[in-house]
Protein backbone atom coordinates (compact mmCIF):
# COMPACT_ATOMS: atom_id res chain seq x y z
CA UNK A 1 0.00 0.00 0.00
CA UNK A 2 1.10 3.49 -0.75
CA UNK A 3 1.39 5.99 2.05
CA UNK A 4 -0.34 9.09 0.72
CA UNK A 5 -0.45 10.94 4.01
CA UNK A 6 2.66 12.11 5.80
CA UNK A 7 3.61 10.20 8.93
CA UNK A 8 2.35 12.93 11.25
CA UNK A 9 -1.12 12.94 9.67
CA UNK A 10 -1.30 9.16 9.78
CA UNK A 11 -0.41 9.24 13.47
CA UNK A 12 -3.05 11.90 14.15
CA UNK A 13 -5.68 9.82 12.35
CA UNK A 14 -4.76 6.77 14.43
CA UNK A 15 -5.01 8.82 17.63
CA UNK A 16 -8.43 10.14 16.66
CA UNK A 17 -9.64 6.60 15.99
CA UNK A 18 -8.42 5.54 19.43
CA UNK A 19 -10.18 8.50 21.04
CA UNK A 20 -13.42 7.63 19.25
CA UNK A 21 -13.08 4.03 20.43
CA UNK A 22 -12.50 5.11 24.03
CA UNK A 23 -15.44 7.51 23.89
CA UNK A 24 -17.65 4.76 22.50
CA UNK A 25 -16.62 2.41 25.29
CA UNK A 26 -17.45 5.08 27.88
CA UNK A 27 -20.93 5.52 26.44
CA UNK A 28 -21.54 1.77 26.17
CA UNK A 29 -20.30 1.23 29.73
CA UNK A 30 -22.56 3.95 31.07
CA UNK A 31 -25.54 2.49 29.23
CA UNK A 32 -24.87 -0.98 30.59
CA UNK A 33 -24.37 0.36 34.10
CA UNK A 34 -27.58 2.35 34.10
CA UNK A 35 -29.46 -0.60 32.62
CA UNK A 36 -28.12 -2.84 35.39
CA UNK A 37 -29.20 -0.30 38.03
CA UNK A 38 -32.69 -0.06 36.54
CA UNK A 39 -33.05 -3.83 36.45
CA UNK A 40 -31.95 -4.13 40.06
CA UNK A 41 -34.29 -1.34 41.12
CA UNK A 42 -37.22 -2.99 39.38
CA UNK A 43 -36.41 -6.28 41.08
CA UNK A 44 -36.08 -4.58 44.45
CA UNK A 45 -39.39 -2.79 43.99
CA UNK A 46 -41.07 -6.07 43.07
CA UNK A 47 -39.71 -7.73 46.20
CA UNK A 48 -40.43 -4.83 48.55
CA UNK A 49 -43.09 -2.46 47.19
CA UNK A 50 -43.09 -0.32 50.35
CA UNK A 51 -39.48 0.72 49.70
CA UNK A 52 -40.19 2.06 46.20
CA UNK A 53 -39.39 5.70 46.95
CA UNK A 54 -36.07 4.88 48.64
CA UNK A 55 -35.08 2.54 45.81
CA UNK A 56 -36.02 5.12 43.18
CA UNK A 57 -34.00 7.85 44.91
CA UNK A 58 -30.94 5.64 45.20
CA UNK A 59 -31.30 4.58 41.57
CA UNK A 60 -31.48 8.16 40.30
CA UNK A 61 -28.42 9.21 42.31
CA UNK A 62 -26.40 6.22 41.07
CA UNK A 63 -27.46 6.83 37.46
CA UNK A 64 -26.45 10.49 37.72
CA UNK A 65 -23.02 9.53 39.06
CA UNK A 66 -22.51 7.06 36.22
CA UNK A 67 -23.55 9.67 33.65
CA UNK A 68 -21.12 12.14 35.22
CA UNK A 69 -18.21 9.73 34.89
CA UNK A 70 -19.15 8.97 31.28
CA UNK A 71 -19.37 12.68 30.51
CA UNK A 72 -15.92 13.28 32.00
CA UNK A 73 -14.55 10.47 29.83
CA UNK A 74 -16.08 11.99 26.71
CA UNK A 75 -14.80 15.48 27.51
CA UNK A 76 -11.29 14.18 28.09
CA UNK A 77 -11.36 12.30 24.77
CA UNK A 78 -12.57 15.38 22.91
CA UNK A 79 -9.90 17.55 24.51
CA UNK A 80 -7.20 15.05 23.61
CA UNK A 81 -8.50 14.73 20.05
CA UNK A 82 -8.45 18.51 19.55
CA UNK A 83 -4.98 18.85 21.04
N, C-alpha and C positions, 0 to 999 in steps of 0.2 A: 504494500500500500504506500501511496505517496503521502508525504506529510505536507499538506498545503498551508497549514497554520504554523507560525513560528512556535518554538518551544514554550515561550511564556504564555501565549494564548491557549495552547493545548493544556497547560497546567492549570490555568484559570478555569477552563471549561470543566476539567476533572474535579476541581474544588467545588464548583457550583453544583455539579451533579451529586457530590457527597453531601453538601449542605441540604439539597432538596431531599435526599434520602433520609437524612437525620430528621429534618422537619416532618417528613411523612411518618416516620416512626414515632415521633412525639405525638402527633395527632392520633395515630392508630392506638397507641398506648393509652392516651387519655380516654378515647372512646371505649376501649375495652374495660378500663378501670371504672368509668362511670356506669357502664352496663352491668358490671359485676356488683357495684354498690346498689343499683336499682333492683337487681334480682334478689339480693340479700334483704333489702328493705321490704320488698313485696312478700318474701317468705316470712320475715319477722312479723309483719303486719297480719299475715294469715294465721300465724301461730298465737299471736297475742294482740288481738284487735284493740284492747284498751290502751296499748302503748303506741298507737299510731302517730300521735303528734310528736312524741319524743323521737321516734324512729325517723319520721319525715325531716325533723329539724337536723338531726345528725347526718342524714343522707345529703341534705342540701349543703351543709357546711363541708362535708367531705368532697362532694362534687365540685364545689367552688375552689377548694384547695388544689384538686387535681387539674382543673382548668387553668389555675394560676401557674402551676408548674409547666404545663404544656405551652402556655403563652410565653413564659420566659424562655423556653427552649426555642420557640419559633423566632422570637425577637433576636436572640443570640445568633441563630443561623442567618437571619437576614442581615444583621450587622457584619457578620464575618463574610457573607457573600458580597456585600457592597464595599468591603475594605479594599 
